[in-house]
Amino acid sequence: MKILMPIAGSNNQNEKSQYIKTLYEIGKKTVLQYVYESLNHITDAEFIIVLRHEDICQYHLDDMVKLLIPGVKVIVAEGATKGAACSCLLAIDEIKDDEPLLIVGSDQVLNINPQEVINNFVERDLDGGVIVFDDIHPRWSYVKLDENEMVVEAAEKRPISRNATTGFYYFKRGEDFITSAQRMIKKGACVNDQYYVCPCYNEMVLQQKKIGVFRISKDDYFNLNQQKGMDDYEMYLKGKKHENS
């Protein structure tokens, strides 16, 4: 399985640090380390990371990624992209048509075993799958479901249901992501001039592909893109350390 992580979008310096958010430290580890460690339960995973050229020049982020992730393939975005979907398409030559693809955010940690989620999607023979939690805030992406809990519509930054999505997007075949992303871009289906991954599922729905969900508690989802999320995760780690002691 290919695991694709784009770090080529907005990654401004954290208010408490001179470094970008990816390199913000929580309990002596960077955000990127926590994100990777939350995914290392996935078997036979091959990581592809998309990095901004300016982050490589300023922070040597490519060296850090190669030390952290054995065998990682680094793709360089020479300039700004039009969103996460566009950043992911920069890795098109590394995505195999018939191989499963997982696209994950570089600023989130899920307090679950991701292999169990993937196994669930595989056992249900889904063409696509996404992890969801209950919320209504417009900062998230959302999916609307039918009576069989299958995705019939996806939207970015618009609560069309209570099924908010995490940045964990499964595709049974890499080709499905490539084709759906290209169709989405061709239609100009962007939000605030940005092309996101979640709305790619709309194109798959139109092709009668099966897209399912895996539900988790909101308490098991930590979004580290904002300071509050980082603070919440730091409190969680301290509580966990206290329990273990």
N, C-alpha and C positions, 0 to 999 in steps of 0.2 A: 504493500500500500504506500502511495505517495502522500506525504503530509506537507501541504503548502502553506507557508506563513508569510504574508506580506507585511513588511515593516517599511514601506515606501511612501506612506501617507504622512499626514500631519503628526509630528512627534516632537512637539515643542518642549523646551526645557521645563523641568518641574520647578514649581515655585520655591521648593526647599533645597534645590540642588542646581549646580551649574551644568548638569548633564541632562540629556533628553530623558523622557519618561521611561523608555525601555531600560535605561541604565540606573534608574532610581533604586536605591537600596532599602530593603525592608529586612530587618533582622540579619544584616550582613550578607544578604544575597540580592542580586539584581532582580528586577521584575522579569527580565528575560529568562533567568535561571528558574524561577518559580513556574513560569509558563511551560518551559521545556520539561521540567520534572513532573508536571501534572500530566504530560503526554507520554512519558517513557514507559508506561505499562502497555502500550500498543505494540503488538508483535510484528516483526518483519517490516518495520516502518523505515521509509527513506525520506529524509527531510529535504525540502527545498525552501530556502529563505530568500525573499526579495528585499534588497537593501537600497537605500538612497546613496548615491555617489557622495553626496556631501557628508553623510554620517560616517561613511568609510574614511573619508579624508580627515574629518575632524576628530573622530573617536576610535578609529581602527575597529569598527564594529564587525567587519568581516573576520578579522583575526580572532576576536572574542567568540564569534559564532562557531568558527572552526575548532576552537579549543573545547567548546561546550558540547557540540553535537558531532559525534563521530560520523564521517562520511557525508557530511552535509554538502549540498550543492547550492552555491551562492549565485544569485542572479542580481545584476546591478541595474537599477533604474537611473539612467543618466540625468533625468530631470523630473519635474513634477508629473504625476499621472492624474487621470481623471477619476480616481477612486480605487477602492480595493479590487474590484473586478478587473480593471485595466492593469493594475499591478500584477495580479495573478496571471493574466494573459501573457505577460513578459516571459513566463516560464513555460510557454506552450511547447517548446521543443523537449522539455523534460517530462511532460505529461503523456502517459501512454493511453491510447484510446480505450483499451479493454481492461485497464487496471483500475481498481478503486482509488478514489481521490478524496482526501479530507482537507478542507480549507479551514484554518483556525486563526483566530485573532491573536495578536502578539501582546495583548493587554488584558488578558482574562485568565482566571484560574477557576476550574470547576472541581469541587470537592467530591468527585465521583471517580469511578474507574472507567476511563474512556473505552477500554476494550470491551467492557460489558455492553456499552451503548452500541458499538459497532457490531458486536455479535447479534444484538437484538435486531438491528437493521438488516443484517445478512439473513437471519432466520426468517424474517418476514418478507424476504426477497424484494426489498424496496429499491427503487431506482435512485431515490434521494432521501435524506433524513436530516432532521435538525433537532437540537435540544431546545426545549421551551420551558418557561416558568411563567407564573401568573403576575401580570403587571398591566398598567395602562399608560405609563409615561411615554410621551412622544419621542424620547431620545433613542428608543429601541426600534428594531425591526419586528414585524409581526407576521403571523400566518393565520389564515382563516381555515377552519376545518369543516368537513361534512359530517354526516351522522356516523360515519365509520372512522372518524378521527384521521382522515386523509386530507392533505393540503389541497385546497381549491384556489387559494389566492395568497400572494405574499406582498408585503408593502414595507417600505423603508421610512422610518421616522413618522409613521402614521398608525395609530392603534385601531386596526380594523377588527380586533378581537382582544381577548385577554391572554392570548398566547404569544408572549414576547419571546424572541429568539436570542440565544447566545451566539457568539461567533464560532459555531461548530457546525460546519456544513459538509455532509457526506454525499458523495456521488458514487454510485455503483460502478460507473464507467467514466473515466476522465473525459472522454469525448463529449459526454452529455453536458459537462460544465462548459467546455470550449464552445460548443455549438450554441448553447442557450445564452452564454455571455455575449457572443458575437451578434446574435439576433437582437438581444436587448439593446446593445449599443447602436445597432443599425436603426432601430426604432426610436432612438433618442430617449429611452426610458430612464432618465436620470433624476436625481433629487438634489437640488441645490448645486447643479452642474457636476455632480459626482455619480459614478456608477458603482453600485453596491452588489455584493454577492447574493444576498437573500432573494432579491427580485428575479434572479435567474430561474428560480423555481417556477415562475409564471410561464416562462417559455416551455419548460418541461411539462407543466400541466396541460398546456395547449397540445402537446404531443402525446397526451394520455399516459404520461409516465406516473408511476406510483411514488408519491412523496409522503413520508410519515413523520411522526414526532416521537420524542422521548421526553417525558416530563420529569422535572426535578424541582425541588424546593428552591425558592429564591435565596434562602439562607446558604445554599450550596454553590452559589454563583457570586464570584468577586470580579467586578470590573475595575481594573487598575488604571484606566484611562484618566480618571479624575482623582483628586487628592482624597476625597471622602472614601473612595473605594480602597485606596492604598491604606488609609488609616484604619478602615474596617478590617482589612486583611491582617494588618499588623496586630490589631487587638485579638483577632482570631488565633493567630500564631502564639501570642502570649498566653492565651487561655489554654491552648492545646499543650504548650510547654508546662504550664502549671499542673494540668491534669496528669501528665506523664511523670512529673516529679512527685 
